[in-house]
Amino acid sequence: MDERRTDRVAEAVREELAEVIGFELDDPRLADVDVTDVYVSHDARHASVRVAVRGDERAQNQALAALEHAGGYLRRELAGRLQLRHVTELHFERDKNPDVESRVDFLLRRAKKSRAREEQ
């Protein structure tokens, strides 16, 4: 898979995961979780999902455990929403960037710029 397609798949996975985690899962441990970035392997079989979790160390560990527990459900949701040959295996990791808000702002600006280029 070429790099451009991998980037599009990563962005689609990030958008769908952000929607499902943010709006459709009722687990209170995931209330303060934001999907900041997704890296997809070249064959699109594995995705490393970076999440920002607000709270102390205990809350962060509980949120990551909840995400791992919901991994099968999240993969099933991705399968129904994305037209991929293989649904990626999700690996969750904490975003170690201490300035999460600026990182989210950066990602939003990058997404707007890439959409503007696609519309041209």
matplotlib code that plots the C-alpha trace (Angstrom):
import matplotlib.pyplot as plt

x = [0.0, 1.4, 2.1, -0.8, -3.3, -1.9, -2.3, -5.9, -6.7, -5.0, -7.1, -10.3, -9.6, -8.8, -12.0, -14.2, -12.5, -12.9, -16.6, -17.2, -15.1, -16.4, -20.1, -21.1, -19.3, -21.0, -17.9, -17.3, -13.5, -13.5, -15.1, -11.7, -10.2, -9.3, -7.8, -4.9, -3.2, -3.2, -0.3, -1.2, 1.3, 2.2, -0.1, -2.9, -3.2, -2.0, -2.8, -1.1, -3.7, -2.4, -4.9, -4.7, -6.2, -6.8, -6.4, -4.0, -1.9, -4.6, -7.3, -5.0, -4.3, -8.0, -8.8, -6.2, -7.6, -11.1, -9.9, -8.2, -11.3, -13.4, -11.0, -13.1, -16.2, -14.2, -12.8, -16.3, -17.5, -14.6, -15.5, -19.0, -18.0, -14.9, -14.5, -11.2, -10.2, -8.8, -9.8, -6.8, -5.7, -5.8, -2.9, -3.6, -0.9, -0.9, 0.1, 3.2, 3.0, 2.3, 0.7, -2.3, -4.4, -1.7, -1.2, -4.9, -5.0, -2.0, -3.8, -6.9, -5.0, -3.2, -6.5, -8.0, -5.0, -5.1, -8.8, -8.3, -5.6, -8.0, -10.7, -8.4]
y = [0.0, 3.4, 6.1, 8.3, 5.5, 4.5, 8.2, 8.2, 4.9, 6.2, 9.4, 7.5, 5.1, 8.1, 9.9, 6.8, 5.8, 9.4, 9.3, 5.9, 6.4, 10.0, 9.5, 5.9, 4.1, 4.5, 3.5, 6.3, 5.5, 6.8, 10.2, 12.0, 10.2, 11.9, 10.0, 12.2, 10.2, 6.8, 5.2, 2.3, -0.3, -0.4, -3.5, -1.8, -4.8, -3.0, 0.4, 2.1, 4.4, 7.3, 8.6, 11.5, 10.8, 13.6, 12.7, 11.1, 7.9, 5.6, 7.2, 6.9, 3.2, 2.5, 4.3, 2.2, -1.0, 0.0, 0.6, -2.7, -4.4, -2.6, -3.4, -6.2, -3.9, -1.1, -3.3, -4.5, -0.9, -0.1, -3.0, -1.8, 1.8, 1.5, -0.4, -2.2, -5.6, -6.3, -4.6, -3.3, -4.7, -1.9, -1.2, 1.6, 3.7, 6.9, 10.0, 11.1, 14.7, 16.8, 19.6, 17.7, 20.7, 22.2, 18.8, 18.5, 22.0, 21.1, 18.0, 20.0, 22.6, 19.8, 18.1, 21.4, 22.0, 18.5, 18.8, 22.2, 20.6, 17.7, 20.1, 21.9]
z = [0.0, -0.9, 1.7, 0.5, 0.9, 4.3, 5.4, 4.3, 6.0, 9.2, 9.1, 8.5, 11.4, 13.6, 12.7, 13.2, 16.5, 17.8, 17.0, 18.5, 21.7, 22.2, 21.5, 21.4, 24.2, 27.6, 29.7, 32.2, 32.2, 28.6, 29.3, 29.2, 26.2, 22.9, 19.9, 18.9, 16.2, 14.4, 12.6, 10.3, 9.1, 5.4, 4.9, 7.0, 9.3, 12.5, 13.8, 16.7, 18.2, 20.3, 22.9, 25.2, 28.6, 31.1, 34.8, 37.1, 36.4, 37.8, 35.5, 32.5, 33.2, 33.7, 30.4, 28.5, 30.1, 29.0, 25.4, 25.3, 26.6, 24.0, 21.2, 19.6, 19.6, 18.1, 15.3, 14.5, 14.3, 12.0, 9.8, 9.4, 8.7, 6.5, 3.3, 4.0, 2.9, 6.4, 9.6, 11.3, 14.7, 17.2, 19.6, 22.1, 23.6, 25.7, 23.9, 25.9, 24.7, 27.8, 25.9, 24.5, 23.6, 21.4, 19.7, 19.0, 17.6, 15.4, 14.1, 13.4, 11.4, 9.5, 8.6, 7.4, 5.2, 3.7, 3.0, 1.3, -0.9, -1.8, -2.8, -5.3]

ax = plt.figure().add_subplot(projection="3d")
ax.plot(x, y, z, "-o")
ax.set_aspect("equal")
plt.show()
